[in-house]
Amino acid sequence: MPSTKVSTKKKSGFYRFLDFVERAGNRLPHPFTLFVILTLLMVVISFVTAMAGVSVDHPTKDTVVEAKNLLSTEGIRYMLLNLISNFTGFRPLGLVLSMMIGIGLAEQAGLMSAFMKKFMLGAPEKLLLAAVFLIGICGNIASDAAIIIVPPLAGALFYGTGRNPLVGVAAGYAAACAGFTANLLIAGTDALLAGITEEAAKVMDSGITVAPTVNYYFMVVSTIILTFVGAWVTKKFVEPQAGEYVQKTDISTDEDEFKVTALETKGLKKAGIVTLIYWGIVVLALLPSNSPFRNANGGLIPSPFLKGIVPFILFWFIAIGIAYGKTVGKIKSESDVPKLMTKAMEGMAGYIVLVFVIAQFVSYFNWTNLGMIIAVKLADILKMLNITGLPMIIGVVLVSTFINIFIGSGSAKWALLAPVFVPMFMMLDYSPAFAQLAYRIGDSTTNAITPLMPYFPILLGFMKKYDEKSGIGTAISYIMPYTIAFGIVWIIMLAVWYFFALPLGPGAGIYM
């Protein structure tokens, strides 16, 4: 039986680790409160370091960088006069909210869930696993929707084809969580992290820009490789571990819940037609050498098109969302469009509140020069210990992986780490895009195994549908192989990109 495949000895040590994670994680305050505390702590540290005369030589300019005191007259005035502009000028805020207007419309109209169901239900049985992982990994385009849709759908598909449904649930959850940062498309995650990375990089270069596409090549390859790795891990490890499914729970499956209706299929076709027309027009607009979307030399890397990719994606999602919504009856008049957009944006309220305090933290941290000072000191220590190159980069991945177990919000973690990691990478001649990539790998890898993930209790609910005795140990023992495999594969990919100096995205490489 699936819930009895792990030895007692192994469970004992495993549960001790989980108890530690839960105790430590539950003691952490809400991310909003955490950043308030960190900001207050930074105020105190700025006072102490400024009084102590802490300073470093700027790595690229012939100047001395001194710690600045937030409790000085200048500091108090800075905090008071810039409170609002720090918030409204925080670049990730506008990027993410803009993306969510379009993606949220498509999601509220039902397009995203219909597409996921259609793709997975239409996949041949031999390709079912690949379909689960491809859709689960790419599902982050719809924010967290994939975490809610893919695991129960995969469980139902496994159950319907005579396979262990617990494995299906675990595979779907691992794909949507552990593979969260990868995608075939530019997603809200790309825009969010790029904005934070750019803010951190401006400490070193005030004129620098970081486009949402800077990790695109790496993430496309990751999506393809992780799809096959996930399918292989399922067959090689998870299914043998779970064994043959023995039904122990009365299962009442509502088949209509996972059925794609004829109307939804028609809506998907309309959205597909609109997609072809839309991107066809974009391609035609890019063809002329004097296109306003090309750079001054007529090239595309870099170009206004790549730097302004977010508006193109925004209008695409609005177009397909309207096409689908009108077909299925979700949009009956023009007034329904802003209503659905508004409903989608309601879910962003918590993010907006969190951004308010994160924006203050990032701005104050940069003003005090503490980020630069810490980055220079760390870079000097790493050089002294000869811990540079790939070992240092893997270290950043592992730090991100560990922190991710205890702090769920990806943007909060990167807002905390970016002011140190990004300048440190730049001082070692690595690009901000590379620093961001190292963080993304670590952040995504352990998403699926932390009990502090907001959707973890939902995962347990999905599993208990098929086995009432399923618990935390059952869930994570099935998901752990994916986390380990994804982490190993990603580090190997990172090494390949590093040694061959491959481009990370359009116009973005390993080095400055």
C-alpha atoms as one frame of an Amber mdcrd trajectory, in Angstrom:
protein
   0.000   0.000   0.000   1.360   3.413  -0.942   1.482   4.921   2.491   3.566
   2.110   4.001   6.535   1.974   1.643   8.929   4.052   3.748  10.808   2.304
   6.540  10.131   3.226  10.161  13.747   4.223  10.737  13.730   6.517   7.733
  10.445   8.085   8.798  11.763   8.766  12.264  14.693  10.864  11.033  12.561
  12.423   8.365   9.860  13.495  10.816  12.477  14.991  13.120  13.654  17.134
  10.219  10.076  18.120   9.360   9.394  19.021  12.973  12.439  21.302  12.904
  11.295  22.932   9.663   7.785  23.497  10.964   8.932  24.838  14.342  11.507
  27.183  12.800   9.190  28.298  10.016   6.211  28.894  12.262   8.305  31.115
  14.499   9.028  33.428  11.607   6.628  36.356  11.376   4.585  37.216   8.300
   6.855  38.521   5.467   5.387  42.011   5.976   6.289  41.984   9.662   9.645
  40.398   8.868  10.596  43.271   6.549   9.398  45.852   9.069  11.710  44.253
  11.635  14.566  44.084   9.129  14.069  47.735   8.199  14.163  48.818  11.851
  17.220  46.643  12.395  18.864  48.239   9.376  18.236  51.703  10.837  20.113
  50.672  13.975  22.935  49.040  11.999  23.287  52.134   9.801  23.723  54.245
  12.945  26.357  51.899  14.411  28.339  51.473  11.173  28.244  55.198  10.371
  29.466  56.072  13.878  32.228  53.472  13.504  33.280  54.997  10.178  32.849
  51.757   8.196  33.793  52.221   4.536  35.112  50.407   1.452  36.736  51.422
  -1.812  34.263  51.422  -4.689  35.219  48.494  -6.972  34.732  50.394 -10.243
  35.141  54.065  -9.300  37.944  55.947  -7.601  35.772  56.791  -4.592  35.252
  55.666  -1.012  31.852  54.271  -0.048  30.939  55.125   3.535  28.083  53.810
   5.647  25.320  56.424   5.949  23.214  56.956   9.053  19.417  56.780   8.677
  19.057  58.442  12.087  20.981  61.510  10.976  19.155  64.655   9.841  19.809
  63.712   6.229  18.626  60.141   6.802  15.416  61.098   8.588  14.568  63.565
   5.828  15.300  60.890   3.207  12.939  58.385   4.847  10.188  60.979   5.281
  10.348  62.580   1.831  10.773  59.361  -0.135   8.215  57.095   1.572   5.646
  57.434  -1.217   8.056  57.596  -4.150   9.860  54.477  -2.913   6.563  52.605
  -3.193   5.218  54.060  -6.426   8.636  53.992  -8.090   9.391  50.377  -7.185
   9.813  48.899 -10.670   8.589  45.334  -9.969   5.231  46.684  -8.787   4.225
  48.160 -12.139   5.600  45.214 -14.106   3.745  42.578 -12.107   0.449  44.445
 -11.874   0.532  45.133 -15.614   1.153  41.456 -16.387  -1.615  40.382 -14.035
  -4.182  42.610 -15.734  -3.828  40.520 -18.891  -3.065  37.119 -17.391  -5.735
  37.629 -14.728  -8.350  38.373 -17.377  -7.496  35.144 -19.233  -7.538  33.217
 -15.957 -10.873  34.635 -14.766 -12.424  33.936 -18.169 -11.471  30.271 -17.708
  -8.922  30.098 -20.509  -5.966  28.941 -18.405  -7.715  26.037 -16.676  -9.409
  24.925 -19.906  -6.074  24.889 -21.736  -4.378  22.845 -18.985  -7.192  20.301
 -18.938  -7.351  20.073 -22.725  -3.620  19.524 -23.070  -3.398  16.868 -20.377
  -6.619  15.045 -21.230  -5.710  14.987 -24.892  -2.237  13.523 -24.367  -1.679
   9.846 -25.368  -1.217   7.548 -22.384   2.483   7.083 -23.209   2.975  10.830
 -23.084   0.737  11.418 -20.054   3.659  11.950 -17.678   5.379  14.339 -20.051
   2.111  16.271 -20.433   1.713  16.515 -16.651   5.203  17.940 -16.210   5.107
  20.263 -19.210   1.813  21.829 -18.165   2.759  21.855 -14.475   6.067  23.604
 -15.149   4.602  26.100 -17.626   1.552  26.649 -15.418   3.251  29.485 -13.528
   2.174  31.738 -16.391  -1.167  31.661 -14.552   0.516  32.397 -11.221  -0.473
  29.744  -8.649  -3.430  28.367 -10.630  -1.416  25.363 -11.849  -0.811  24.234
  -8.254  -4.556  24.008  -7.769  -5.420  22.504 -11.166  -2.612  20.130 -12.181
  -2.205  17.839  -9.090  -5.895  16.780  -8.771  -6.228  16.462 -12.545  -3.089
  14.300 -12.736  -4.389  12.173  -9.858  -7.709  11.650 -11.639  -5.943  10.765
 -14.912  -3.693   8.252 -13.138  -6.690   6.751 -11.350  -8.628   6.500 -14.605
  -5.754   4.723 -16.378  -5.184   2.190 -13.574  -2.056   3.797 -12.143  -1.459
   4.930  -8.577  -3.304   8.268  -8.252  -1.067   9.341  -5.345   1.847   9.327
  -7.766  -0.135  11.486 -10.175  -0.926  14.018  -7.449   2.722  14.095  -6.331
   4.014  14.462  -9.893   1.609  17.302 -10.648   2.498  19.123  -7.447   6.249
  18.667  -7.991   5.971  19.971 -11.547   3.996  23.060 -10.547   6.147  23.879
  -7.490   9.689  22.590  -8.014   9.618  23.671 -11.648   7.875  26.957 -10.877
  10.582  29.280 -12.185  10.888  27.650 -15.636   8.595  28.303 -18.596   8.370
  28.404 -22.374   6.874  31.890 -22.139   7.824  35.088 -20.343   5.808  35.014
 -17.121   5.034  37.354 -14.259   7.888  35.772 -12.313  10.365  37.011 -14.928
   9.059  40.565 -14.707   8.958  40.556 -10.910  12.491  39.247 -10.360  13.999
  41.375 -13.132  12.635  44.503 -11.485  14.183  43.615  -8.127  17.466  42.652
  -9.816  17.606  45.989 -11.632  17.028  47.905  -8.392  19.924  46.017  -6.769
  22.217  46.424  -9.792  21.776  50.209  -9.843  24.018  50.378  -6.784  26.891
  49.482  -9.113  25.609  51.037 -12.337  22.814  53.613 -12.123  22.081  53.330
 -15.842  21.711  49.558 -15.985  18.478  47.874 -17.122  17.456  44.260 -16.559
  14.827  42.966 -18.969  12.345  40.211 -18.048  13.935  38.102 -20.813  17.440
  37.874 -19.284  17.025  34.209 -18.216  14.733  33.162 -21.075  17.049  30.791
 -22.993  18.047  28.949 -19.826  14.425  28.617 -18.693  13.194  27.299 -22.047
  15.862  24.587 -22.019  15.060  23.905 -18.347  11.392  23.388 -19.177  12.174
  20.777 -21.826  14.825  18.938 -19.799  12.838  18.949 -16.530   9.785  17.602
 -18.359  11.714  14.472 -19.336  13.597  14.284 -16.022  10.308  14.452 -14.110
   8.781  11.671 -16.222  11.917   9.551 -15.747  11.998  10.062 -11.972   8.330
   9.076 -11.768   8.866   5.783 -13.569  12.257   4.994 -12.044  11.711   5.937
  -8.414   8.278   7.198  -7.388   6.024   4.574  -8.964   8.155   1.653  -7.656
   8.213   3.301  -4.222   4.439   3.786  -4.173   3.662   0.321  -5.485   0.323
  -0.809  -6.813  -2.590   1.288  -5.651  -4.954  -0.390  -3.225  -8.157   1.582
  -2.919  -8.841   2.322   0.742 -11.177   5.302   0.368 -14.583   5.677  -1.241
 -13.818   7.874  -4.214 -16.564   9.951  -5.750 -15.068  11.583  -8.801 -17.036
  14.272 -10.555 -16.086  13.583 -14.153 -17.507  16.912 -15.284 -14.927  18.662
 -13.101 -12.147  17.513 -15.442 -14.088  17.518 -18.707 -13.470  20.083 -21.409
 -16.826  20.989 -22.902 -17.482  21.589 -26.586 -17.951  25.282 -25.836 -14.604
  25.458 -24.025 -12.929  23.687 -26.946 -14.450  26.241 -29.306 -13.174  29.020
 -27.059  -9.670  27.538 -27.092  -9.736  27.404 -30.892 -10.783  31.064 -31.048
  -7.962  31.960 -28.642  -5.537  30.003 -30.835  -6.643  31.876 -33.953  -6.281
  35.214 -32.167  -2.793  34.147 -31.016  -1.681  33.423 -34.588  -3.086  36.727
 -35.852  -1.637  38.746 -32.961   1.914  37.390 -33.119   1.763  37.432 -36.912
   1.160  41.175 -36.755   4.006  41.554 -34.241   6.402  39.656 -36.530   5.384
  41.804 -39.493   6.020  44.921 -37.401   9.502  43.623 -36.558  10.513  42.789
 -40.123  11.445  46.279 -41.454  15.031  47.201 -40.619  13.799  50.654 -39.543
  11.072  49.229 -37.298  10.591  51.318 -34.128  10.873  48.049 -32.201  14.460
  47.445 -33.401  17.593  49.124 -32.087  19.458  51.964 -33.846  21.486  49.457
 -35.883  18.407  47.548 -36.997  19.029  44.620 -34.638  16.786  42.859 -32.137
  19.363  42.116 -29.416  19.059  44.392 -27.521  16.019  46.281 -28.760  12.922
  48.169 -27.609  10.965  44.986 -28.407  12.850  42.869 -25.876  13.035  45.628
 -23.274   9.318  46.257 -23.738   8.222  42.618 -23.975   5.779  43.007 -21.060
   3.286  45.218 -22.974   3.330  42.764 -25.906   2.492  39.886 -23.576  -0.078
  41.978 -21.714  -2.041  42.826 -24.872  -1.784  39.221 -26.101  -3.393  37.874
 -22.923  -6.085  40.545 -23.081  -6.831  39.577 -26.694  -7.047  35.821 -26.099
  -8.873  36.336 -22.795 -11.563  38.370 -24.541 -11.767  35.907 -27.452 -12.210
  32.948 -25.100 -14.505  34.765 -22.679 -16.892  35.946 -25.404 -17.072  32.419
 -26.835 -17.907  30.661 -23.563 -20.190  33.436 -22.333 -17.984  34.788 -19.544
 -17.802  38.109 -21.362 -21.209  39.277 -22.567 -20.471  42.987 -22.861 -17.494
  45.320 -22.762 -18.199  46.060 -19.096 -17.395  42.436 -18.199 -13.763  42.899
 -19.250 -12.794  45.395 -16.513 -14.911  43.407 -14.014 -12.875  40.259 -14.640
  -9.652  42.269 -14.552 -10.700  43.764 -11.230 -11.534  40.352  -9.809  -8.116
  39.097 -10.863  -6.393  42.068  -9.262  -8.155  41.432  -5.945  -5.793  38.536
  -5.429  -2.836  40.930  -5.733  -3.843  42.985  -2.689  -1.542  41.040  -0.374
   1.354  41.480  -2.791   0.780  45.246  -3.002   0.810  45.577   0.790   4.006
  43.508   0.997   5.663  45.569  -1.737   5.071  48.765   0.257   7.426  47.680
   3.019   9.832  45.817   0.692  10.243  48.994  -1.379  11.195  50.951   1.755
  13.672  48.259   2.812  15.375  48.138  -0.594  15.534  51.928  -0.899  16.922
  52.455   2.616  19.379  49.592   2.201  20.743  51.162  -0.982  20.859  54.671
   0.542  22.862  53.538   3.571  25.438  51.857   1.274  25.213  48.748   3.465
  24.520  46.578   0.417  27.656  47.800  -1.335  29.771  47.460   1.806  28.583
  43.904   2.539  29.011  42.896  -1.113  32.578  44.260  -1.261  33.523  42.573
   2.021  32.017  39.245   0.912  33.702  39.455  -2.475  37.057  40.129  -0.771
  36.574  37.166   1.578  35.631  34.877  -1.298  38.695  35.976  -3.270  40.933
  35.507  -0.222  39.583  31.995   0.328  39.711  31.374  -3.431  35.998  30.568
  -3.422  35.006  32.115  -6.689  33.726  30.843  -9.984  31.374  27.881 -10.018
  31.775  26.900  -6.313  30.661  30.392  -5.267  27.717  30.296  -7.660  26.614
  26.880  -6.393  26.924  28.279  -2.870  24.421  31.014  -3.750  22.080  28.340
  -5.130  22.333  26.322  -1.913  21.781  29.392   0.284  18.643  30.219  -1.711
  17.513  26.599  -1.470  17.869  26.545   2.309  16.195  29.918   2.906  13.321
  28.859   0.644  12.363  26.115   3.104  11.539  28.736   5.732  10.324  31.780
   3.746   7.674  31.136   1.129   7.472  34.401  -0.806   9.901  34.354  -3.745
   9.831  38.127  -4.183  10.447  38.693  -0.471  13.470  36.391  -0.499  14.985
  38.014  -3.566  14.339  41.502  -2.198  16.322  40.402   0.845  19.175  38.690
  -1.023  19.485  40.730  -4.229  21.031  43.885  -2.644  23.973  41.700  -1.553
  24.220  38.983  -4.214  23.770  41.166  -7.310  26.530  43.728  -6.506  28.785
  40.881  -5.298  28.365  39.061  -8.619  28.992  42.288 -10.532  32.216  42.919
  -8.596  33.379  39.452  -9.613  32.532  40.367 -13.237  29.344  38.287 -13.386
  26.135  39.788 -14.743  23.023  40.601 -12.671  21.189  38.104 -14.902  23.514
  35.340 -13.698  22.999  36.264 -10.046  19.245  36.200 -10.603  19.481  32.794
 -12.285  21.413  31.257  -9.388  18.748  32.513  -6.995  15.867  31.260  -9.154
  17.253  27.733  -9.262  17.627  27.563  -5.489  14.277  29.203  -4.849  12.341
  26.846  -7.115  14.002  23.561  -6.171  12.672  23.213  -2.618   9.239  24.777
  -3.210   7.580  21.369  -3.339   8.965  19.923  -0.101   8.514  22.722   2.400
   5.478  22.199   4.664   5.307  26.002   4.931   4.248  26.351   1.294   0.692
  27.806   1.417  -0.568  25.053  -0.891   0.998  22.166   1.008  -2.148  21.484
   3.070  -4.106  21.402  -0.192  -1.690  18.752  -1.492  -2.442  16.624   1.558
  -6.148  17.044   0.871  -5.673  15.847  -2.720  -3.810  12.768  -1.477  -6.280
  11.944   1.287  -8.970  11.675  -1.370  -7.285   8.464  -2.477  -5.778   7.322
   0.842  -7.040   8.669   4.175  -3.787   7.657   5.883  -1.645   9.823   3.627
   0.256  12.420   5.630   3.228  14.737   5.432   5.667  11.811   5.305   3.818
  10.168   2.435   3.618  13.389   0.451   7.233  14.450   0.830   8.666  10.941
   0.423   7.021  10.881  -3.013   8.062  14.432  -3.887  11.625  14.392  -2.536
  13.036  12.463  -5.547  11.822  15.244  -7.832  13.426  17.934  -5.676  16.760
  16.107  -5.595  16.697  15.356  -9.331  15.666  18.877 -10.332  18.353  20.368
  -8.095  21.099  18.134  -9.508  20.035  18.687 -13.113  19.799  22.450 -12.655
  23.277  22.649 -11.093  24.675  20.570 -13.977  22.963  22.916 -16.448  24.355
  25.895 -14.565  27.855  24.400 -14.853  27.428  23.821 -18.596  26.279  27.418
 -19.113  29.166  28.651 -16.990  31.977  26.704 -18.648  30.764  27.365 -22.177
  29.694  30.981 -21.446  26.323  30.378 -23.121  23.813  33.235 -23.355  21.194
  33.233 -20.583  18.684  35.195 -22.621  18.535  37.695 -25.480  21.466  40.047
 -24.957  22.219  38.590 -21.507  25.253  36.454 -20.709  27.248  35.086 -17.782
  29.671  37.986 -17.649  29.312  41.766 -17.507
